[in-house]
Structure formats: structure tokens, C-alpha cells
Amino acid sequence: MEINNRLGKPVKCTFDYTDQRSGQLTHAIMYVKGKDIRIEITSDQMSAVEIIKGDTVYLKSSKGKETIPGCDWIKMEMNKSITGNETATEAVSPEKIEGKTNYHCELNNFGDDKFQVSGGTICDLNEIIKKMQAEQENKSIGG
């Protein structure tokens, strides 16, 4: 199945996934329009929103827990070193999920507002990693 249909029409997909090992049920709703994707994931243990715009991914935990202190959203750049030869859009195909997956996709009429990153502080993961590396180097030098 190719979620990102070639007509450029918005597509909404719903997924119910049962993990092979734990038996945990996860429910997800995916909105796709062009190269933009929004995924809303809920399970007993977590709730999260992921927005993919081109090769930039934004991730937010929705159960009141910050992934990184002070950050509501984590921004990450997806590149081929992370995803192999896949684009971020290709990496989220339901066929790539291991386990029992039921999904249904249909054309929809949502707008670009589905892909807005709003409601809190956005932290760039690449910048956080660079800062941590610089701090580690300073500790090593200052010894």
C-alpha cells in the first residue's frame, strides 16, 4: 500500500497494532498530505504526536511527561545515516511494522493546520547533542 497517494489528496489512516512479544495494543491515526505526516499514537503506556515535514521530525509526548526536561517538542533532522536509503515518509509505512496490524486509509479533507507544531517549547536534538559533546570535551580538557 502506498499511503502518500499520487493525486496529492489528503489521506487519513487508522491503525490498530498488537505487539508480537508483549501483546500490547496500540492505536494510531496518521494524516498524510504531500510530504507532510502527522501521527497520533495512544496505548496503555504512552501517548505521543509525531509530525514529519520533509526530513524534519517533531515528537511530543502527550501524557504529561517531557522527553527532555524543558522541551515540549523534540525536533530531529532525518537523514540517510538514520533511515538508510528511505525518506522519513517511506519509513512509516504500515508494512514495515512487525506484529498484527489492522489499518484502513481513506481520502480526507483536512488542511495544512494538521501539521502545525504548536503548544510549547521546541528543542533541536542536534543542538542538544552538540552542547553535550562540547561540555564533555571541556571536562576532558579541564580534567
Summary of the structure (lengths in Angstrom):
residues: 143
radius of gyration: 17.4
end to end distance: 55.3
largest distance: 59.6
contacts: 355
relative contact order: 0.21
helix: 23%
strand: 39%
